[in-house]
Amino acid sequence: MTSAFHRVTVEKATEAYVLSRGRARFFSIARAIRAIRTLMPACGATDRELAGMLAAACIVHGIPVTFDAAMPEGAEMRLHS
């Protein structure tokens, strides 16, 4: 008997989290980062990378997003490079 586990990537986790919050009035990037860090403690992505993935998923799915995550002073959020 073979057991196959699907590997959950950070991208899939961010997309699933965004979709699970789709009916909220707005989507909190800070709250989402905390949730993903709790669910995936070994996640190698930086907060900034997570914020970008989350924001992109919100935009794709038409979900209002609040950029409330603390970023280093002088840093700008960029969705496209």
Residue frames relative to the residue before (quaternion, step in Angstrom):
aa qw qx qy qz dx dy dz
M 1.0000 0.0000 0.0000 0.0000 0.00 0.00 0.00
T 0.1983 -0.7914 0.5718 0.0863 3.52 -0.78 1.02
S 0.1850 -0.7711 0.6017 0.0959 3.52 -1.01 0.87
A 0.0863 -0.8050 0.5865 0.0236 3.56 -0.69 1.07
F 0.1346 -0.7750 0.6149 0.0566 3.53 -0.85 1.02
H 0.3686 -0.7061 0.5567 0.2358 3.53 -0.96 0.85
R 0.3768 -0.7213 0.5377 0.2205 3.54 -0.85 0.96
V 0.2602 -0.7598 0.5789 0.1410 3.53 -0.79 1.05
T 0.2051 -0.7773 0.5856 0.1036 3.54 -0.68 1.12
V 0.6472 -0.5011 0.3970 0.4153 3.54 -1.27 0.33
E 0.6329 0.5442 -0.3284 0.4420 3.57 0.97 -0.80
K 0.6678 0.4835 -0.2942 0.4834 3.58 0.96 -0.90
A 0.6478 0.5215 -0.3200 0.4539 3.59 0.99 -0.79
T 0.6604 0.4929 -0.3214 0.4665 3.60 0.94 -0.81
E 0.6444 0.5187 -0.3194 0.4623 3.58 0.97 -0.85
A 0.6620 0.5004 -0.3074 0.4657 3.60 0.91 -0.89
Y 0.6515 0.5089 -0.3237 0.4603 3.59 0.96 -0.80
V 0.6386 0.5184 -0.3256 0.4663 3.58 0.94 -0.85
L 0.6841 0.4853 -0.2927 0.4590 3.60 0.84 -0.93
S 0.6469 0.5243 -0.3245 0.4487 3.59 1.07 -0.65
R 0.7305 0.3891 -0.2200 0.5163 3.59 1.21 -0.43
G 0.3124 0.8273 -0.4327 0.1755 3.57 1.28 0.17
R 0.7166 0.4468 -0.2694 0.4629 3.59 1.06 -0.53
A 0.4547 0.6764 -0.4584 0.3543 3.59 1.24 0.08
R 0.6168 -0.5525 0.4018 0.3910 3.59 -1.21 0.42
F 0.7759 -0.0730 0.0434 0.6251 3.54 1.12 -0.69
F 0.4068 -0.6984 0.5427 0.2288 3.53 -1.26 0.46
S 0.2469 -0.7809 0.5617 0.1175 3.57 -0.72 1.10
I 0.3841 -0.7250 0.5299 0.2145 3.57 -0.63 1.16
A 0.6483 0.5334 -0.3231 0.4369 3.61 0.92 -0.90
R 0.6716 0.4870 -0.2958 0.4736 3.59 0.90 -0.92
A 0.6485 0.5230 -0.3177 0.4527 3.58 0.98 -0.81
I 0.6397 0.5169 -0.3291 0.4641 3.60 0.96 -0.82
R 0.6423 0.5142 -0.3249 0.4664 3.60 0.96 -0.84
A 0.6604 0.5115 -0.3094 0.4545 3.60 0.93 -0.88
I 0.6745 0.4859 -0.3024 0.4664 3.58 0.88 -0.89
R 0.6382 0.5156 -0.3266 0.4692 3.60 0.99 -0.76
T 0.6390 0.5144 -0.3229 0.4720 3.60 1.09 -0.67
L 0.7213 0.4460 -0.2412 0.4720 3.56 0.92 -0.94
M 0.7876 0.1797 -0.0756 0.5846 3.57 1.13 -0.69
P 0.1004 -0.8531 0.5087 0.0581 3.61 0.46 1.16
A 0.6897 0.4621 -0.2837 0.4799 3.62 1.13 -0.48
C 0.3305 0.7658 -0.4925 0.2486 3.59 1.26 0.21
G 0.3011 -0.7956 0.5075 0.1369 3.56 -0.74 1.08
A 0.5210 0.6437 -0.4142 0.3778 3.58 1.26 -0.14
T 0.4623 -0.6562 0.5176 0.2963 3.55 -1.12 0.69
D 0.6602 -0.4824 0.3803 0.4321 3.58 -1.26 0.26
R 0.6376 0.5358 -0.3207 0.4511 3.55 1.01 -0.81
E 0.6565 0.4946 -0.3086 0.4788 3.60 0.98 -0.82
L 0.6380 0.5166 -0.3213 0.4720 3.57 0.99 -0.82
A 0.6381 0.5328 -0.3242 0.4516 3.57 0.94 -0.89
G 0.6580 0.5126 -0.3039 0.4604 3.58 0.96 -0.82
M 0.6605 0.4958 -0.3037 0.4751 3.58 0.95 -0.88
L 0.6625 0.5083 -0.3016 0.4602 3.57 0.94 -0.89
A 0.6636 0.5027 -0.3055 0.4623 3.58 0.90 -0.91
A 0.6452 0.5182 -0.3230 0.4593 3.58 0.94 -0.84
A 0.6545 0.5023 -0.3137 0.4700 3.60 0.95 -0.83
C 0.6288 0.5289 -0.3336 0.4621 3.60 1.02 -0.76
I 0.6639 0.5038 -0.3046 0.4612 3.56 0.92 -0.90
V 0.6459 0.5271 -0.3198 0.4501 3.59 0.91 -0.89
H 0.7689 0.3595 -0.1796 0.4973 3.58 0.98 -0.87
G 0.4941 -0.7052 0.4043 0.3083 3.59 1.25 0.23
I 0.4245 0.6959 -0.4650 0.3454 3.58 1.09 0.71
P 0.4575 -0.6780 0.4939 0.2950 3.62 -0.80 0.95
V 0.1230 -0.8184 0.5611 0.0179 3.56 -0.84 1.01
T 0.2105 -0.7479 0.6174 0.1227 3.54 -1.14 0.77
F 0.2674 -0.7626 0.5709 0.1455 3.57 -0.70 1.10
D 0.1654 0.8333 -0.4993 0.1704 3.55 0.40 1.29
A 0.4651 0.6643 -0.4563 0.3663 3.59 1.23 0.19
A 0.4751 -0.6692 0.4934 0.2881 3.55 -1.01 0.82
M 0.0939 -0.7740 0.6256 0.0270 3.54 -0.85 1.04
P 0.6086 -0.5486 0.4056 0.4052 3.60 -1.10 0.53
E 0.6204 -0.5673 0.3907 0.3750 3.55 -1.10 0.70
G 0.8048 0.2544 -0.2083 0.4942 3.55 -0.90 0.94
A 0.5786 0.5853 -0.3835 0.4191 3.60 1.24 -0.20
E 0.1977 -0.7741 0.5920 0.1056 3.54 -1.04 0.77
M 0.4172 -0.6697 0.5517 0.2704 3.55 -1.13 0.67
R 0.0013 -0.7832 0.6215 -0.0190 3.57 -0.83 0.98
L 0.2864 -0.7673 0.5518 0.1575 3.53 -0.82 0.99
H 0.7658 0.2045 -0.1218 0.5974 3.58 1.19 -0.49
S 0.2620 -0.7708 0.5548 0.1715 3.57 -1.01 0.72
